[in-house]
Amino acid sequence: MSERCTEFDEKGCYSWQKIRTVTIPILLSMIMEHIIGMTDTIFLGRVSEVALGASALGTVYFLAFFVLGTGFSFGAQILIARRNGEKNYRKTGQICYASGFFLAIFSLLTLWLIKYFSPICLPFLIQSKDVCAATIEYLDWRSYGLFFVFMTAIIRAFYVGIAQTRILTYSSIIMVLSNIVLNYGLIFGKYGLPEMGIGGAALASSVAEGLAMICYIFYTAKYIDLKKYGFDCYSAIISPGILKKVFSVSFWMMLQPFLSVGVWFVFFIAVERLGERTLAVVNLGRAISALPFILIHAFATTTNSLVSNLIGEGRSSQFWRLIRKITLAALIVIVPLLLVFVCIPELCLRIYTDNMPLIADSINIVYVVAIASFIQIFAFILFNAVTGTGAIKMIVFIEFVNLFIYLLFVWLVVIRMRPSPAVTWNSEVIYQAVTVLFCLFYLLSGKWKKVKL
C-alpha cells in the first residue's frame, strides 16, 4: 500500500519518485543505445570520410523503415498504458502479443524491400559513387537487424506502458557491450573476424540487437506474471478486434515518424550534393546531437506513458503539473550537457574523429546543435504529451505542417543557397520551434480532454 502511495504527490499528480523510477531506466537504456551509434561513428571516423558520410546516409535511410515498426509499437504503447491505468491488465499483454505477430511479418517484408530495392533507388539519389556503394553495403547488413529491432520495440512498449522499465537498462547493457566488441572486430578484422569495414559496423549492430531481444524474452518469462497480463491468451495473436484497435492508433504513429525521417533523409541527400566534406561535417553534427536527443527522448517517453496512465486513472486535472515536473527534470539534466558542448566544442568533436581539419570545420555546427537541442526539450515533451492524450490525428497534422516548412527551408536555403554546414542545421531549430508553438496551442485549447481511446 505504501509503495502505491508514493506514486502520487499531495495533489494527486505523479510524484518525483515515480517520474524518476520510470525515467532513469529509459534514460540509461537510451544512453546505452546511443553508444551503439556513437561507436559506429568513432570507428568509421577513423576509416575514411566516405565511410563516415555513408554511415549517416545509411543510418537515416534505415531509420525511415525502422520507425514504421517502432511507430506501430508506440501506438501499442499508448493503448497498453491506458489499459494499465484502467487496471485492465490482461488487455496489455494481449495488445503486445497481437502487435508482435504483426511486426514479425512486417519485418520480413521490410527486409526484402531494403535489400532488393535500395541498390536500384540509391544511385539515382546519391551523387558520389563511393558514398553510394558504401551506403548500400551498410544497408545490406543492417537490414538483418529489423526483426530483432521490431520484436524488441514491442516488448519495450509493454514495459514502458506498464511503467516497469528496469529491464530496459539490462538489455541495453548487453546490446552495447556486444556491439563495441563486434564493431572493433568486424570493422578492423580483429579477434580472428573478417575485416568488413562499414559492413562490419552494420552487422555488429544487427547481432547486438538480437542479443537484446533474447534478454527481453528471458526476463519476461522469469519475472512477469504471464496470466495477469494476458500472455496466456494465445488467441490474441490473431485477434482481428485487437489488431484493428491497435492499428487504428498505430497507423498514425507509423506515418508521422516515417514522414519525419523521410524528410530528414531528403535533408542529408541535399547536404551530400554540397560535397563529401560537408556531409562528413553534418554527420558529426548528427553524432553530437544524438546524446542530448536521447536524453530528451527518455523524458518524452516518460511523458507519453505517464500522461496516458494519468488519464486512464481519471486524474486529467493534474496534466499540467505533470508536464511542468518532467520539463524541469529534463532541463536540470540536459542544460549542463549543452553548456559543455558550447564551452569545449573541439574536445567534444575529438571523441568522433582525429581529423583536425574536419574538426575545425565542424565547430560552428556544435553551437547550432546546442540551440536546437535546448528548444527540443520543450518540443519533444509537449509533442509526447499530445500523443499521450491519444490525439493522434492532431500529431500527424502538426507533423505535416512542420515538414512542409522543413522542406521549404531545405529547398530555399540548403539547395539554392549552398550555405555552410552550420547554417543547414538551422532547419532543426525551425522544426523544434514550430513544434512547440503548435503543441502549446492545441494543449491550451483543452480539446485533448474529449479524446477517447
N, C-alpha and C positions, 0 to 999 in steps of 0.2 A: 504494500500500500504506500509506504513512504517513498519508494522508488517512483511510483506513478505520480505522486505529489510534486516531486522535484522537476517534473517535465514542464510545469507551468509556474509563472510568477503570480504575484498577488492580484493581478488584474485579469488573469485567465489567458495570458499570452504565453507562448513557449518561452521557457526560461533560458538564461545564458548557458546554463549547464546542458540543456537539451540541444541548443544550437551548436555548442562545442562538441557534444558527443556525436552528432550527425556529421558535422563539417570536417572534423580533424581526420577521420579515416578516408573520406572522399578526397580531402586535400592531399594527404600523404600518397594515396593511390595515384592521383593525377600528377603529382610531382614525379613519382616513380615512372609513370608512363611518359612524361615529358623527357625524362633522362634517356629513353629509347631514341626519340628523335634527336636529342642533343648529341647522343653518342654517334649516331649516323653522321651528323654534321661535323663533329670533331674529327672522326676518322676520315671521312671523304674530303674534308678541307685540307687534308694532308696528302691526298691522292692527286687531285687536279681541280682547276676552276671549272672544267667541263663537268666533272663528276659532282661537284658542289651544286652547280646550276641545274643539272639534270635531276638531282635528288629533290630539288624544290619543285620542279615541274611534275615529276613522278608522284611526289607526295600529295600535291594539290589535286592532280588528276585522280589518284586513288581515293582521295577523300570524297570526291564527288559521288563515288559509288558507295564508299564506306558509310556516309551519312544517310543514305537511303535505308540501310539496315538499322543503324543506331537511331535514326529518326522514328522508325517503326517501334523500336524498343522504348523510346522516350514517350511516345503516345501511350504504350502499355504501362509505363511507369506512372503516368498521371492517373490512370484508372486503378492501378494497384494501390497507390497512395490514398485515393478517395475511398476505395473499399476497405482499406486498413483503418482509416479514420472512422468509418461507419461500423467497425468491428465485424465486417463480413469477411472473415479471414480466408474461408475456403475459396472464395472467388479470386483471391490474389494469386494463389498457386495455379488455378485453372487458367487465368489470363496468361500467366507466364508459360504454361505448357503449350497452349494454343499458339501463342506468339512465336515460341521456339520452333514449333513444327513448320510454321510459315517461313521463318527466316532460314531454316535449314535448306528448304527448297530454293528460296530466293538467292542464297549464297552461291549455289551451283550455277544458276542462270547468270548471275553477275560475273562469276569467274570465267565462264565461257565468253561473255561479251568483252571483257578486258583482254583476254588472251588472243582472241581472233579478230577483233575489230580495231584495237589500238594500233597495230602495225600498219593498218590501212589508213587510219584517220590522222595520226600524229605527223607524218611527213608533210601534210598539207598545212599544218598549223605552226610547226617549229622550223625556223629558217636554217639554223646551224645543223648540218648533217651529223656532226659528232655528238652534239647535245641530244638530238633526236634519237640516235642509236643507243646512247646511254640511258635515256628515259625509257625506251621500250624494253631494254634489258632489265632495268629496275622493276618495271611493272610485271614482266613475265614471271619473276619470282615472288613479287609482293602479293600477287593475286591469290596465291595459295593460302594466305592467311585469312581470307574473307570468312570462311566457315567458322574458324575459331573466334574471330572478331565478333561475328553476329551472335554466336552462342553465348559468348562472354557478356555481350551487351544486354541480352535479355535477362540473364541471371543477375547481372549487376542492377538492372532496373527493378528486379524483385527486392533486392536488399535495400536499395535506396528508397523504394516505395514503402517498405515496412519500417524504415528508419533504423535498420540494424546494419551498420556499414563497416563493422570491424574487419570482415573478410576481405574487403577491398584492399586493405593495406597488405595483408599476407600474400594475396595473389600477385599484387604489383611488385612486391619484393622479388618473388620468384621470376617474374617476367623480366625485370630489369637486370638481375644478376646473370640470367641465362643469355640475355641479349648482348650484354657487354662482352662476355666470353666468346660468344659465337661471332659477334661483329669483328672482334680483333682477329679471330681465327680465319673467318671466311673472306674478309676483305684483303688481308695481307698474307694469307696462306700459312698461318701458324698452327701449332698443335697437330701437325700432320694433315690438316684440312686443305682443300684446294684453294688457290688464290683466285678469288672471283671478282674482286673489285666492288663496283656498285651493286652487282647482282648478289654478292655475299651479304651486303647490308640489308637488302630486301629479304633474302632467305632467313637471315638471323631473326628479323622481326617476326616473320611468319611462324617460325618454330617457337619463339618465346611466347607468342600469343596462344599457341596450342598448349603449352605447359600451364599458362594461367587458367585456361579453360578447365583443364584437369583438376587444378587446385580448387576451383569453384565447385566442381561436381563432388569431389570427396568431402569438402566442408559441408555442403548441403545435405549429403547422405548421412553424415555423422551428427550434425548439430541442429538440424531443423526438424520440427515435428511435421512430418510429411502429411499426416492425416489432417492436422489442424488447418494447414494451408491448402488443402485440396490437391496435393500432388498424387494422392492415391486414386484420383478420378481420371482414369486414362481416356475416358470418352471425350474429355475436354480437349484432347489433342486435335480432334477433327470436328469439334462442335461448331456448326455454322453460326449459331447465335453469338457465341463468344467471339469468334473471328470477325464477324460483322461489326460487333460493338467496338472491338479494338481497332479495326481498320477505319471505322468512321472518325476516330480521333487521330490515328496514326498516319492516315493519308496526308493530312495537312502538315504533320510533323516530319514526314518524309520530304514533302515538296519544299518546305521552307528552307531547310539546310542544303538541299540539293541545288536549289537556285542560288543560294548564297555562295556555296563553294564553287559552283559552275561559273559564276561571275568572277570569283577570285582567281579561277584558272584563266579566264579571259585577261585579267589584270597581269598575270605572270607571262602570258603569251605576248601581250603588248610590251612588257618590260624586256622580254627576250629579244625583241626586234631593236632594242636600243644597244645591244651588244652583250657579249659573254661576261665582260667585267661588270656591267650594270646589273645583269641578272644575278651574278655572284654577290654583289653588294646588297641587293634587295633580299636575297636568301639569308644573308647574315642578319638583316633586319627582322626577317621572319623568325629566325632562330632566337634572337634576343627577345622578341615579343612573346615567344612561346611560354616562358616561365610566368610572367605576370598573367598571361591569358589562362594558364592552368589554375593559378591561384583564384582568379576571378571566377572561372568556370566552376570551381569547387563551391564557392559561396552561392553562385547562381543555382547550382544543382540542389543545394540545401534549401534555397528559397522555393524552388519548384515543389520539392517534396513536402516541406512544412506548410506551405500555403495550401496545397491540396488536402493534406491531413487536417489542417485547421478548419477549413471549410466543411470537410466531412464530419468533423466533431461539433459543428454548429457554433463556431467561435469567430465568425467573419468580422465581428466588431473589433477584433484585435489585429486585423490585417496590417494597418499602417504601423502599428507598434512593432510588429514582427519585422517589417521591411526596414524600419529605422535601426533596429538592433543588428540585423545582418549587414546592412550597409556600413554601420560604424565599425563592426568587427573587421570587415573587408578593408576598410581604409587603414585601420591600425596595422594590419598585416602587410598590405601591398605598397602603401606610400613610401615606407623606408627603402624598399627594394628599388622603386623608381628613382629615388634620390641617389642611390648608389650608381645607377645607370648614368644619371646626369653628371655626377661628380667624377667618375672614373670610366668613361666610355671605352677608352683604349684597352684598359685592363680586362673589361668585360668581353671585348671582341677577341682578345688573345686566347680566350677559352676555346674558340671555334676555329681559329686559323693562326698560323705563324707567318702568313704572307703580309709583311709590313705595308707595302703599297696598297694592298686591298683593305687593310685596317684603316689606313689614313683616309681612304675614300669613303669609309663606312661610318665615320664618327658622327657626322651630321644626322644620319638616319636614326641613330640611337636617341637623339633628343626628340625627334618627332614620334618615335615609338613610345617614349615616356609620356608625352602629352596624350596620345591616342589611348594608351592603357589606362590613364587616370580617368578619362571620360568613360572608358569601357566598364569601369567598376559600376557606375550608376546605370549604364545601358543594359548590361547583362542581368543585373539583379532585377531591374524593372521589367525587362523582357521576360524573364522566367517567372516573375510574379504574375504577369498577364497569362502566361502559359499554364501556371498552376491553377488559375481560376477556371480553366477549361475553355477560354475564349480563343480557340484555335484558329478560326477564320480571321479574327482580328490580327493575330500574329502573322498570318500569311499576307494580309493586306498591308501591314506595316512593312513587311519584307519586300513586297512588290514595289512599293513607293521608294523604299530605301535603295533597292538595287537599280532602279531606273536612274536615280541621282548618281549612284556609284558609277554606272556605265557611262553616264554623261561626262563625268569627271575623267574617266579613262580615255574617252574619245577626244574631248576638248583639250585636256592637259597632257596626258601621257603620250598619246599617239601623235597629236598635231603639234604640240609644243616641244616634245622630246626633252623634258626637264632633267634635272639631277635626280638621283635615286631618292634623296630625302624629300624632295617635292612630291614625287609619286606616292610616297607613303601618307601624304595628307588625305588621300582617299579614305584611309581608316579613321582619321579624325572626323571627317564629314559624316561617315557612316554611323559612328557611335553617337555623335551629337544629334542626328536626326532620330535615331532610335530612342534616345532619352525623351525628346520632345513628344513623339507620338505615343509612347507608353504612358507618360505622365498625363497627357490629355485624356487617354482612354480610362486610366485608373481613377482619375479625379472625377470623371463623369459618373462613376458608380454603376455603369451598365453591367460590369462583371458580376454583380450580385444576383443578376437574373439568369445566369448561365446554369444549366443543369447537365449533369453527366450520368 
